[in-house]
Amino acid sequence: DKRYHIVKELVEVEKEYKYIIPLKVTGILDANVVDEIFYRVPELYAHHSIFLSMLESSWTNWSDETAIGDQIFVMFKKESVAECYCSFVENFNRSEKSLESALQQKSSLQRFVEVQIQRENRRRLPLKSLIIKPVQRIPRYELLLKRLLEHTQEAHPDWEQLKQAETAVHALAMKINTLKESQQTEGAVESLRTLESLLMLADLASSQREYLRHDVVQVEGRKESVCVFTFSDQLVFASLKKRVGPQAAKKPVIRLQSSSGLDFIDSSLKYKVWLRLGLEAIEISKGRHRVAVRKSLEEVERLEEDRSLVLEILDLSTKLCTKHSHLEEVIKDALESLNRQLESARRLDSSQKQQQQQAAAAAAKGEPGGPCRIDLLTTSPGGIASYALIFGSPEKKAQWENSFLDTKMKLLYKGAQIPDFLQTLQITKIRSGMQVRSRREPRDRWAAVAAWFGGSG
């Protein structure tokens, strides 16, 4: 019975719902700090303990006619349960910060977490991962209910109750998602303010800007390491130096909210901005070998097309009735010239490809064309400049490059404007390749040409 096994899985999910941690008893942390970290967790535990007891009773006495939809509906329709979950989510950022602060300041808490909690936790998850588990349960309940409905006939006495339960769980999931999105937005703006202070930039925080990632690289021509901060609309380059004095021992890690989740930056380093560029002014240079190979390949393709065309002309000339010996000589001379050019272009193409392969194979870390290097070209009113970024590994380089290109694409589409429809112009005759051009303000004029075919059939 598939329904039985799905309910069994639901019971197992509930049995994992353990959050009674005797931190108050040990006295490792102040009771108020413990309440802040595990905000509303005891109440959630109480609700789910009752829920588990009801589920176990039904599962133990399982039969084909057993109904559990009413129990799930009663659990998740309660305002007290929804309010408890929503309060838990709203407080989650504060909870995480309190835990991080406590872990940094209390070595006894670190030992307690390692010994007491991770020993009882079969997957050996860190405490941070355990705290978020209540919210992660809701999507699992929704998924299990969908599966249960798939294996329940509409004539079954549990069908309608399961549908009601699914609606209740889905409504709670939507509330939680809305709160999480709101918190992520707040966290993103807060992260930008944090970076403003760290980088000493006055205009970084904006609701239109997102922090995406940071990468430590070497920049050709600079001795010190450089941190590249990637935002949704710009790159910020900052040189790195070790902090000295009492500031170095304050808070070793700064917590940042990125579009992909939480990110952590080393605050024991001093960040000094020396370059700030808009993404629209930056391109990745593909290197001279790659450009040369592309050009030689285009030349070979062009000559091959010309040669095919001359051969067709030669074939057509044989069908002429009038004398055409002079024409044949001209065509054959053109064909011989094209053959020589084509042979030379193919040799050059082969040579360029071999040079590219040798450059890629022999390139050591950081050398032009190397597997860890990216060359950036930037344009500004002052002219064109290039910067060579050398990453710690090919994987890091690939991750940054993919992120950069994806962000550039999003920025391009974000800035694109769809033109307003103005009017139609009737064109009596159309032909292939027709172009429509405006005499005034050509850059601001858009035209869409459509053909209409009348008649029957």
C-alpha positions in Angstrom: 0.0 0.0 0.0 1.7 3.2 -1.2 -0.5 5.3 1.1 0.8 3.4 4.1 4.5 4.1 3.1 3.9 7.8 2.4 2.3 8.2 5.8 5.2 6.2 7.3 7.5 8.8 5.7 5.4 11.6 7.2 5.8 10.1 10.7 9.5 9.8 10.2 9.7 13.5 9.3 7.9 14.3 12.5 10.2 12.1 14.6 13.2 14.1 13.4 11.6 17.3 14.9 13.9 17.5 17.9 14.7 20.9 19.4 15.0 20.4 23.2 18.6 21.5 23.8 19.6 21.9 27.5 21.6 25.1 27.0 19.8 26.9 29.8 20.5 24.0 32.2 24.3 24.0 31.4 24.5 27.7 31.9 26.8 28.1 28.9 24.7 30.9 27.6 22.4 33.4 29.2 18.8 32.3 29.2 17.7 35.4 27.1 20.3 34.5 24.4 19.1 30.9 24.3 15.5 32.3 23.8 16.7 34.6 21.1 18.5 31.7 19.2 15.6 29.3 19.6 12.8 31.8 19.2 9.3 30.1 19.3 11.0 26.7 18.9 9.5 25.3 22.1 6.0 26.2 21.0 6.6 24.6 17.5 7.9 21.5 19.3 4.7 21.4 21.4 2.4 21.6 18.4 4.3 19.0 16.5 4.5 16.6 19.5 0.7 16.5 19.5 0.6 16.1 15.7 3.1 13.2 15.9 1.0 11.4 18.5 -2.1 11.6 16.3 -0.2 10.4 13.2 1.4 7.5 15.0 -2.0 6.4 16.3 -3.4 6.3 12.8 -0.3 4.7 11.3 -0.1 2.0 13.9 -3.8 1.0 13.3 -3.5 1.4 9.5 -6.1 0.0 7.1 -7.2 0.7 3.5 -10.0 3.0 4.9 -7.8 4.9 7.3 -8.1 8.7 7.0 -5.5 11.2 8.2 -6.4 14.3 6.1 -8.5 15.6 9.0 -5.6 15.4 11.4 -3.2 17.3 9.0 -5.9 19.9 8.3 -6.6 20.5 12.0 -2.9 20.9 12.6 -2.1 23.4 9.8 -5.4 25.4 9.8 -4.7 26.7 13.4 -3.9 30.4 13.6 -1.6 29.7 16.5 0.5 27.3 14.3 0.7 29.8 11.4 1.5 32.7 13.7 4.2 30.6 15.4 5.9 29.8 12.1 5.7 33.3 10.8 7.2 34.8 14.0 10.0 32.1 13.7 10.8 33.2 10.1 10.6 36.9 10.9 13.1 36.4 13.8 15.4 34.1 11.9 18.0 36.6 10.9 18.4 37.8 14.5 18.5 34.2 15.6 21.4 33.5 13.2 23.3 36.6 14.3 22.9 35.7 17.9 24.2 32.2 17.3 27.2 33.4 15.3 28.1 35.9 18.0 27.8 33.2 20.7 29.9 30.7 18.8 32.6 33.3 18.3 32.7 34.4 21.9 32.1 31.1 23.7 34.5 28.3 23.1 32.5 26.2 25.6 29.4 26.5 23.3 31.5 25.3 20.3 32.5 22.2 22.4 28.9 21.7 23.5 27.7 21.8 19.9 30.3 19.4 18.7 29.8 16.8 21.5 26.2 17.1 22.6 24.3 18.1 19.4 26.3 16.6 16.5 26.7 13.3 18.4 22.9 12.9 18.5 22.5 14.2 15.0 22.9 11.3 12.6 23.8 13.5 9.7 26.2 15.6 11.8 24.7 18.8 10.7 26.0 22.1 12.3 23.6 23.9 14.6 23.0 26.6 12.0 21.6 24.0 9.7 19.4 22.5 12.4 17.8 25.8 13.4 16.3 26.3 9.9 14.8 22.8 9.8 11.2 23.9 11.0 10.8 26.1 7.8 12.2 23.3 5.6 9.5 20.9 6.9 6.6 22.8 5.2 7.6 22.1 1.6 8.1 18.5 2.5 4.6 18.2 4.0 3.2 19.8 0.8 5.1 17.3 -1.3 4.0 14.3 0.8 0.4 15.4 0.6 0.6 15.7 -3.2 2.0 12.2 -3.4 -0.7 10.9 -1.0 -3.4 12.5 -3.1 -2.0 10.8 -6.2 -2.5 7.4 -4.6 -5.9 8.1 -3.1 -9.1 7.4 -5.0 -11.6 10.3 -5.2 -14.2 7.8 -3.7 -11.9 7.3 -0.7 -13.3 8.9 2.6 -9.9 10.6 3.0 -9.9 12.4 -0.4 -11.8 15.6 0.5 -10.0 16.0 3.8 -6.6 15.6 2.1 -7.5 18.3 -0.4 -8.4 20.6 2.5 -5.2 19.7 4.2 -3.1 20.4 1.1 -4.8 23.8 0.7 -4.0 24.7 4.4 -0.3 23.6 4.1 0.1 25.5 0.7 -1.4 28.7 2.3 1.2 28.4 5.1 4.0 27.8 2.6 3.0 30.9 0.6 3.0 33.0 3.8 6.5 31.8 4.8 7.8 32.3 1.2 6.5 35.9 1.3 8.2 36.6 4.6 11.5 35.0 3.4 11.5 37.1 0.3 10.9 40.2 2.3 13.7 39.2 4.7 16.1 38.5 1.8 15.4 42.0 0.4 16.1 43.6 3.8 19.2 41.5 4.2 20.4 42.5 0.8 20.1 46.2 1.5 21.7 45.7 4.9 24.6 43.9 3.2 25.2 46.8 0.9 25.3 49.2 3.8 27.8 46.9 5.5 30.0 46.9 2.4 29.6 50.7 2.1 31.2 50.9 5.6 33.9 48.3 4.8 34.9 49.7 1.5 34.3 53.4 2.5 31.9 54.0 -0.5 29.2 56.5 0.1 26.7 55.5 -2.6 26.8 51.7 -2.7 23.5 50.9 -0.9 20.6 51.1 -3.3 17.3 49.1 -3.8 18.2 48.8 -7.5 21.6 47.1 -6.7 22.4 43.5 -5.5 25.6 42.1 -4.0 26.4 38.9 -5.8 29.9 37.6 -4.8 33.5 38.4 -4.0 36.7 36.7 -5.2 40.3 37.2 -4.2 42.6 37.3 -7.2 45.9 38.6 -8.4 45.9 41.5 -10.9 48.8 41.6 -13.3 51.0 44.6 -12.4 49.9 44.8 -8.7 51.9 43.2 -5.9 49.1 42.9 -3.3 46.1 40.5 -3.6 42.9 42.1 -4.9 39.3 41.4 -3.9 36.8 41.7 -6.8 33.3 42.5 -5.5 30.7 41.7 -8.1 27.4 43.6 -8.0 24.4 43.5 -10.3 25.6 46.6 -12.2 29.3 47.1 -11.4 32.6 45.6 -10.3 34.6 47.1 -7.4 38.3 46.2 -7.0 39.9 46.6 -3.6 43.5 45.8 -2.5 43.9 43.7 0.6 46.1 44.2 3.6 46.1 42.6 7.0 44.6 44.7 9.8 46.8 45.4 12.8 46.0 46.5 16.3 42.7 45.9 18.3 40.5 46.1 15.2 42.0 42.9 13.9 40.6 40.8 16.8 37.0 42.2 16.8 34.9 40.2 14.4 36.7 37.9 12.0 33.8 37.2 9.7 31.1 39.5 8.2 27.8 38.0 7.2 26.4 39.1 3.8 23.2 38.3 1.9 23.8 37.5 -1.7 21.3 36.4 -4.4 22.5 32.8 -4.0 22.3 32.8 -0.2 24.5 33.7 2.7 28.1 34.8 2.0 30.9 35.5 4.5 33.8 37.9 4.1 37.0 38.1 6.1 36.9 41.3 8.1 40.4 40.8 9.5 41.6 42.3 6.2 41.6 45.9 5.2 40.0 46.7 1.9 41.1 49.8 -0.1 39.1 50.5 -3.3 41.2 51.5 -6.3 38.9 50.8 -9.2 35.1 50.9 -9.7 33.6 50.0 -13.1 30.1 49.7 -14.5 29.4 46.3 -16.1 28.2 47.9 -19.3 31.8 49.2 -19.9 33.5 45.8 -19.3 34.1 42.9 -21.8 36.1 39.7 -21.5 38.9 39.6 -24.0 39.2 36.3 -25.8 42.9 36.6 -26.5 44.9 37.1 -29.7 45.2 33.4 -30.6 41.5 32.9 -30.5 40.9 36.1 -32.6 43.5 35.0 -35.1 42.0 31.5 -35.5 38.5 33.0 -36.0 39.8 35.4 -38.7 41.7 32.7 -40.6 38.7 30.4 -40.5 36.5 33.1 -41.9 39.0 33.7 -44.7 39.0 30.0 -45.6 35.2 29.9 -45.6 35.1 33.0 -47.9 37.6 31.6 -50.4 35.7 28.2 -50.5 32.5 30.0 -51.3 34.2 32.0 -54.1 35.8 28.8 -55.5 32.4 27.1 -55.6 30.9 30.1 -57.4 33.7 30.1 -60.0 33.3 26.4 -60.6 29.5 27.0 -61.3 30.4 29.8 -63.7 32.9 27.5 -65.5 30.2 24.8 -65.8 27.7 27.3 -67.2 30.2 28.6 -69.7 30.5 25.2 -71.4 26.8 25.5 -72.3 27.4 28.7 -74.4 26.9 28.2 -78.2 29.1 31.1 -79.2 32.9 31.1 -79.1 34.1 31.8 -75.5 37.7 30.6 -75.3 38.8 33.9 -73.9 36.1 33.7 -71.2 37.2 30.1 -70.3 40.9 31.3 -69.9 39.8 34.1 -67.6 37.7 31.8 -65.5 40.5 29.1 -65.3 43.0 31.8 -64.3 40.6 33.0 -61.5 40.1 29.4 -60.4 43.9 28.8 -60.2 44.4 32.0 -58.2 41.6 31.0 -55.8 43.2 27.5 -55.3 46.5 29.1 -54.4 44.9 31.5 -52.0 42.8 28.7 -50.5 45.8 26.5 -50.0 47.7 29.3 -48.3 44.8 30.2 -46.1 44.3 26.6 -45.0 48.0 26.3 -44.0 47.7 29.6 -42.1 44.5 28.3 -40.4 46.2 25.0 -39.4 49.2 27.0 -38.1 47.0 29.3 -36.0 45.1 26.4 -34.5 48.4 24.6 -33.6 49.6 27.8 -31.9 46.4 28.1 -30.0 46.7 24.5 -28.8 50.3 24.9 -27.8 49.5 28.2 -25.9 46.7 26.4 -24.0 48.8 23.3 -23.3 52.0 25.2 -22.2 50.3 28.1 -20.4 51.2 28.0 -16.7 49.1 29.6 -14.0 48.8 33.3 -14.6 50.3 33.4 -18.0 48.3 34.9 -21.0 45.9 32.3 -22.2 46.4 30.3 -19.0 43.6 28.3 -17.4 43.3 30.7 -14.4 43.5 34.0 -16.2 40.8 36.3 -17.5 41.6 39.5 -19.5 39.1 42.3 -19.1 38.8 45.2 -21.5 37.2 48.4 -20.3 36.1 51.5 -22.1 35.7 55.0 -20.5 36.0 58.6 -21.5 39.7 58.3 -20.7 40.1 55.5 -23.3 40.5 51.7 -23.4 42.2 49.8 -20.6 42.9 46.2 -19.9 43.2 44.2 -16.6 44.4 40.6 -16.2 42.7 38.7 -13.3 44.4 35.6 -12.1 42.2 33.3 -10.1 43.3 30.6 -7.6 42.0 27.7 -9.8 40.3 27.1 -13.1 37.1 26.3 -11.2 37.1 29.7 -9.5 37.8 31.4 -12.8 34.9 29.5 -14.5 32.5 30.3 -11.7 33.3 34.0 -11.8 33.1 34.1 -15.6 29.7 32.4 -15.7 28.4 34.7 -13.0 29.8 37.8 -14.8 28.3 36.8 -18.2 24.9 35.9 -16.6 24.8 39.3 -14.8 25.7 41.2 -18.0 22.9 39.5 -19.8 20.4 40.3 -17.1 21.5 43.9 -17.1 21.1 44.1 -20.9 17.5 42.8 -20.7 16.7 45.0 -17.8 17.7 48.1 -19.7 15.9 47.1 -22.9 12.8 49.1 -23.7 9.9 47.8 -25.8 8.9 50.5 -28.3 5.3 51.9 -28.3 3.2 51.1 -31.3 2.6 54.3 -33.3 0.9 53.7 -36.6 0.8 51.4 -39.7 2.1 52.3 -43.2 0.7 50.3 -46.2 3.4 49.1 -48.6 1.9 47.9 -51.9 4.9 45.8 -53.0 7.4 43.9 -50.9 10.5 42.0 -51.8 13.2 39.9 -50.0 15.7 42.1 -48.1 13.5 45.2 -48.0 14.6 47.7 -45.3 12.6 50.5 -43.7 14.5 53.6 -42.7 13.5 56.9 -40.9 14.9 60.2 -42.1 14.6 61.8 -38.7 15.9 60.5 -35.4 17.0 57.1 -36.8 18.2 55.8 -33.4 14.8 56.4 -31.8 12.7 54.9 -34.6 11.6 51.3 -34.6 9.8 49.6 -37.5 8.2 46.2 -37.7 7.4 44.9 -41.2 4.7 42.3 -41.6 3.3 40.7 -44.8 -0.4 40.0 -45.2 -1.5 37.6 -47.9 -5.1 37.7 -49.0 -7.2 35.4 -51.1 -8.9 32.1 -50.6 -7.0 28.9 -49.9 
